[in-house]
Amino acid sequence: MGNQIKVRIAENSQAAANDVASEFARAIQCKPSLILGLATGGTPVEVYRKLVAMVQNGQVSFSDCTTFNLDEYVGLAPDHHQSYRHFMQSKLFDHVDVTAEKTHVPSGVAEDLYQECEDYEAAIRNEGGIDLQLLGIGENGHIAFNEPGSEVKGRTSVVDLTENTIAANARFFDTIDHVPRKAITMGIGTILEASKIVLMATGRNKATAVARALSGGPGADSPASYLQSGEDVTFVLDADASSELPDALIESAEFIF
Ligand code: PGA
């Protein structure tokens, strides 16, 4: 069993993004060669916007950092406008001083997807593991594309997306039929090996998943609940995402403004 998950609650999503961006910037300032684990989705967009501003005004530099993204859709080429590689380029990498070869996103169009998963794990291992991992959470409690029922010891692999996740992600595609059905994702076991994990969640639609992840013990119904066995895990929430937390967790949370 790990240490208790720390919870920080911000009054709104902007304040939550500020908090997460500042934590990442501080970590890079302390260790310029930081190995970062990065996430896609709507939640981290504002975090990346703030980090870009900090790089552009000289507060922080990604020049020695290495990055590993959590996941990628199977079948989308890196230049596809909905691929996660494209997301990372347009939201962060193209605007900061990171070295292109040091940014890693699994390839969803690798000829041998299973080899791609093995190679991805090996690349993380070769860098000595992830220092600081950013996560979002799905409405169904998924982390990366580890859907309910995923193995706690799972490694990077090819997975099927659930109907719930396909529906949630349809907002980024022309029609729901364009949403890929499979993805490559770091496994829960891979994620739990990061030295430090920051999960960010904003909005009422995440409140139930957040409350379940933090209470009731680790269980396969909520992949995020396995973070309870992590050594150094922090949830950064806005008020809406924290709105279903039990009183005891609210009382022990730190409030940020
Ligand atoms: P979102 O996705 O940030 O777009 O809500 C998070 C997730 O599904 O992990």
Boltz pocket constraint, residues with backbone or C-beta under 6 A from the ligand:
constraints:
  - pocket:
      binder: B
      contacts: [[A, 40], [A, 41], [A, 42], [A, 43], [A, 44], [A, 136], [A, 137], [A, 138], [A, 139], [A, 142], [A, 143], [A, 144]]
      max_distance: 6.0
